[in-house]
């Protein structure tokens, strides 16, 4: 049987795929649209109550959560990256690859696991009660996992690999090749506002300018052979201008 022309297939496939994409998009935004409709519907004094009692406390808790998570992730990520990059100790190679593993576990699953383990009915507190003879939670004190501090620590332990990977990549560019010999030679830390720091900054800027100048000179003096004009004459070739065998100006000009 003869195949249908390609134009016939495209005539009905493109509208069908477009309709399927629109239907999938409508199904995805339907829950959000229903929430918007409910929010702007007849709610009575709900928004007034939320603006007065709920939203300010929620914003404050969110700000504290963000600040706490930022501090925890920076401390854990940068310190572990510095340790595995600067020092050599048994198990360093394995630890450098084990530290990013929290990225493979979703945060909500980690939250469920931590709460189940550290909750009042979890194995940790049950074992403590069995060992010390405690009968209820009133007999001892244990940190509350379902709190702002617990959420900060939980998010910090899950999200620190982002800081760890970036900090480790930066530390690897420096390496101990320069820091260890400098320490052995008696180098010390330089204050940011000292005269030595200013001279170091000037030297760095001078080195960058010299590097740019050398790169520009290399691009200017680089002569390439093109297929349109063929090889350059020996007199114009920088590599052959001083070669007597090529018949340069110096070789053909008699000396007095």
WOSULMO-V353413 format. One record per pair of residues at least 12 apart in sequence whose ideal C-beta (glycine too) atoms are under 10 Angstrom apart, sorted by the first residue. I is the first residue (numbers start at 1). J is the second residue. D is the distance in Angstrom with one decimal. If there is no record, write none. Layout:
i=I j=J d=D
i=I j=J d=D
//
This chain:
i=61 j=148 d=6.4
i=61 j=151 d=9.1
i=64 j=148 d=6.2
i=64 j=149 d=9.7
i=64 j=151 d=9.6
i=64 j=152 d=7.9
i=65 j=148 d=6.5
i=65 j=151 d=6.1
i=65 j=152 d=6.2
i=65 j=155 d=7.4
i=66 j=152 d=9.4
i=66 j=155 d=9.3
i=67 j=152 d=8.7
i=68 j=148 d=7.5
i=68 j=149 d=7.7
i=68 j=151 d=8.2
i=68 j=152 d=3.6
i=68 j=153 d=8.3
i=68 j=155 d=8.1
i=68 j=156 d=7.4
i=69 j=151 d=8.3
i=69 j=152 d=5.6
i=69 j=153 d=9.0
i=69 j=154 d=9.0
i=69 j=155 d=4.5
i=69 j=156 d=5.4
i=69 j=157 d=9.9
i=69 j=158 d=9.3
i=69 j=159 d=6.5
i=69 j=160 d=9.3
i=70 j=152 d=9.6
i=70 j=155 d=9.7
i=70 j=156 d=8.7
i=70 j=159 d=9.4
i=70 j=163 d=9.3
i=71 j=152 d=8.3
i=71 j=156 d=7.9
i=72 j=152 d=6.1
i=72 j=153 d=6.6
i=72 j=154 d=9.5
i=72 j=155 d=7.6
i=72 j=156 d=2.9
i=72 j=157 d=7.6
i=72 j=159 d=8.4
i=72 j=160 d=7.0
i=72 j=163 d=9.7
i=73 j=152 d=9.9
i=73 j=155 d=7.9
i=73 j=156 d=5.2
i=73 j=157 d=8.9
i=73 j=158 d=9.1
i=73 j=159 d=5.2
i=73 j=160 d=4.5
i=73 j=161 d=8.8
i=73 j=162 d=7.1
i=73 j=163 d=5.0
i=73 j=164 d=8.6
i=74 j=156 d=9.2
i=74 j=160 d=8.3
i=74 j=163 d=5.8
i=74 j=167 d=8.8
i=75 j=156 d=8.3
i=75 j=160 d=8.3
i=75 j=163 d=8.9
i=76 j=99 d=9.1
i=76 j=156 d=6.4
i=76 j=157 d=7.4
i=76 j=159 d=9.3
i=76 j=160 d=4.1
i=76 j=161 d=9.2
i=76 j=163 d=7.5
i=76 j=164 d=7.5
i=77 j=99 d=8.7
i=77 j=156 d=9.1
i=77 j=159 d=8.6
i=77 j=160 d=4.3
i=77 j=161 d=7.0
i=77 j=162 d=7.1
i=77 j=163 d=2.8
i=77 j=164 d=4.0
i=77 j=165 d=8.0
i=77 j=166 d=7.8
i=77 j=167 d=5.8
i=77 j=168 d=8.6
i=78 j=160 d=9.0
i=78 j=163 d=6.2
i=78 j=164 d=7.7
i=78 j=166 d=9.1
i=78 j=167 d=4.7
i=78 j=168 d=9.2
i=78 j=170 d=9.4
i=78 j=171 d=8.9
i=79 j=160 d=9.5
i=79 j=163 d=9.8
i=79 j=164 d=9.1
i=79 j=167 d=8.8
i=80 j=95 d=8.1
i=80 j=96 d=8.9
i=80 j=99 d=5.6
i=80 j=160 d=7.6
i=80 j=161 d=9.2
i=80 j=163 d=9.1
i=80 j=164 d=5.6
i=80 j=167 d=8.4
i=80 j=168 d=8.3
i=81 j=96 d=8.8
i=81 j=99 d=8.1
i=81 j=160 d=9.6
i=81 j=161 d=9.9
i=81 j=163 d=7.7
i=81 j=164 d=5.0
i=81 j=165 d=7.9
i=81 j=166 d=8.1
i=81 j=167 d=3.8
i=81 j=168 d=3.9
i=81 j=169 d=8.5
i=81 j=170 d=8.1
i=81 j=171 d=5.8
i=81 j=172 d=9.0
i=82 j=164 d=9.9
i=82 j=167 d=7.1
i=82 j=168 d=8.4
i=82 j=170 d=9.9
i=82 j=171 d=6.0
i=83 j=95 d=8.4
i=83 j=96 d=9.5
i=83 j=99 d=9.7
i=83 j=168 d=10.0
i=83 j=171 d=9.7
i=84 j=96 d=4.5
i=84 j=97 d=9.5
i=84 j=98 d=9.9
i=84 j=99 d=7.2
i=84 j=164 d=8.8
i=84 j=168 d=6.9
i=84 j=171 d=8.8
i=84 j=172 d=9.9
i=85 j=167 d=8.4
i=85 j=168 d=5.7
i=85 j=169 d=9.4
i=85 j=170 d=9.0
i=85 j=171 d=4.0
i=85 j=172 d=5.8
i=85 j=173 d=9.9
i=85 j=174 d=8.4
i=85 j=175 d=7.8
i=85 j=176 d=8.3
i=86 j=171 d=6.9
i=86 j=174 d=9.2
i=86 j=175 d=8.8
i=86 j=176 d=6.0
i=86 j=179 d=7.7
i=86 j=180 d=9.1
i=87 j=176 d=8.7
i=88 j=176 d=8.9
i=96 j=164 d=9.3
i=96 j=168 d=7.4
i=99 j=160 d=8.2
i=99 j=161 d=6.5
i=99 j=164 d=5.6
i=99 j=165 d=8.8
i=99 j=168 d=8.5
i=100 j=160 d=9.4
i=100 j=161 d=4.3
i=100 j=162 d=9.1
i=100 j=164 d=6.5
i=100 j=165 d=6.1
i=100 j=168 d=9.1
i=101 j=161 d=7.7
i=102 j=157 d=6.6
i=102 j=158 d=5.0
i=102 j=159 d=7.7
i=102 j=160 d=7.3
i=102 j=161 d=5.5
i=102 j=162 d=9.8
i=102 j=164 d=9.5
i=103 j=158 d=8.2
i=103 j=159 d=8.7
i=103 j=160 d=9.7
i=103 j=161 d=4.8
i=103 j=162 d=7.7
i=103 j=164 d=9.6
i=103 j=165 d=8.6
i=104 j=161 d=9.4
i=105 j=158 d=7.2
i=106 j=158 d=8.6
i=107 j=154 d=7.6
i=107 j=155 d=6.9
i=107 j=157 d=9.8
i=107 j=158 d=5.0
i=107 j=159 d=7.7
i=108 j=158 d=9.8
i=109 j=158 d=9.7
i=110 j=154 d=6.6
i=110 j=155 d=9.2
i=110 j=157 d=7.6
i=110 j=158 d=5.3
i=111 j=145 d=9.3
i=111 j=146 d=10.0
i=111 j=150 d=9.2
i=111 j=151 d=8.2
i=111 j=154 d=5.8
i=111 j=155 d=8.9
i=111 j=158 d=8.5
i=113 j=154 d=9.8
i=114 j=145 d=6.4
i=114 j=150 d=7.7
i=114 j=153 d=8.7
i=114 j=154 d=5.8
i=114 j=157 d=8.5
i=114 j=158 d=9.7
i=115 j=145 d=5.5
i=115 j=146 d=6.9
i=115 j=150 d=8.4
i=115 j=154 d=8.9
i=116 j=145 d=9.6
i=117 j=145 d=8.7
i=118 j=142 d=7.9
i=118 j=143 d=7.8
i=118 j=144 d=9.3
i=118 j=145 d=4.6
i=118 j=146 d=9.5
i=118 j=150 d=8.1
i=119 j=142 d=9.5
i=119 j=144 d=9.6
i=119 j=145 d=6.1
i=119 j=146 d=7.9
i=120 j=136 d=9.1
i=120 j=137 d=5.5
i=120 j=142 d=7.7
i=120 j=144 d=9.6
i=120 j=145 d=9.2
i=121 j=137 d=10.0
i=122 j=145 d=8.7
i=124 j=142 d=8.3
i=124 j=145 d=9.9
i=125 j=137 d=7.7
i=125 j=140 d=8.4
i=125 j=142 d=5.8
i=125 j=145 d=10.0
i=128 j=140 d=6.9
i=128 j=142 d=7.5
i=129 j=142 d=10.0
i=221 j=238 d=6.8
i=222 j=238 d=9.4
i=223 j=236 d=8.1
i=223 j=237 d=7.1
i=223 j=238 d=6.1
i=223 j=239 d=8.3
i=225 j=237 d=9.3
i=233 j=246 d=9.4
i=233 j=247 d=9.6
i=234 j=246 d=4.0
i=234 j=247 d=6.0
i=234 j=248 d=6.0
i=234 j=249 d=9.2
i=234 j=251 d=9.6
i=235 j=247 d=8.3
i=235 j=248 d=6.4
i=235 j=249 d=6.1
i=235 j=252 d=9.6
//
